[in-house]
């Protein structure tokens, strides 16, 4: 809580970590099966969640996927999702460090 200097980071991080696996599975499904609107919707939700924890690079990648879904142009989508998975592992590591420091 506020007294530990972390504010809402622990709670926001827990929610993000709980939400990401199912949403990543939905991203894979949408990118693989050409589901533009579904891709845009899931990517939009994840973009906001990533922004809430300060993961701006990841939020930007989700934004690109959201645009792809809206435009219906999914070329490069699977590669972008793979890149996101790598970035999310890095974010997870950095969140662990941030939460341990406090």
N, C-alpha and C positions, 0 to 999 in steps of 0.2 A: 504494500500500500504506500501511501504518500510518505509515511515516516521512514521508509527504507531508502528513499531517494530514487526509486525506480518508477514511481508513479504507477501507470496502468500497464507497464511493459510485461510483468509476469502474467497477468490475466489475458492480455492481448496475445501474447506469445502462445499461451496454452490453447486459446481458441483457434489461432492460426494453425498450429500443429495438428489439432484435432480435425480441422476442416480440409486441410490440403490433400491428404491421400485420396479421398473420394472424389474431390474436384479434379485432381490430376487424372484420375481414371476417366472421368467424364471428358476432359480435354483430349485425351488419347482417342477416345471413342469418336468424338466430334471431328477431329482432324483426320482420322483414318477413314471415316464413313461419309465425309463431305457434308457434315452438319453445320453449315455456316451460322444460322441463328443460335444454335445450341453452343457453338464455340464462342460466339460473341458474348452470350449470357454468362457462361462459366468464367471466361477470361476477365470479364468486367468485375465479377464478384471477387476473384482472386487479386485483381489489380488493386482494388480498394483495401483488401485485407493486408496485402504486402505494404501498401503505403502506410497503413496504420502502425506497422511495426518498424517503419523507417527503411524498408528494403526497396529503395528507389530504383535500383537497376532491375530488380525482379519485376517491380510494378511496371516499368517501361516495357519489358518483354511481354508481360501480360497484355499491355496496351496494344502492342503490335499484333498479337493473336486476336485481340478483340476487333481490331480493324480488318484483319484477314477475314474473320467470320462475317463481319458486316458487308464486306465487299464480295464475299463468296469466292475469293481467290485464296485457295489453301495451299498453293505451291510453297514448299519450304516449311509448311506447318509442322510436320513430324520432326524435322531437324530443330526447329525452334522449341518444341516441347522438350526434346532431349537436352537442349542447352539450358532450358529452365530447370530441369531436374538437377543438373550440376550446380546451377546458381543457388537453388533451394538448399542443397546440402551445405554450401558455403554459408548461407544465411543462418541455417540451423546451428552450425558450429559457432558463428559469431554471436548468436543469441545466447548460446550456452556460456560463452566467455563473459558477455555483458551481465548475465544473471548471476554468475559466480563471483564477479568482482564486488558486488554489493554485499 
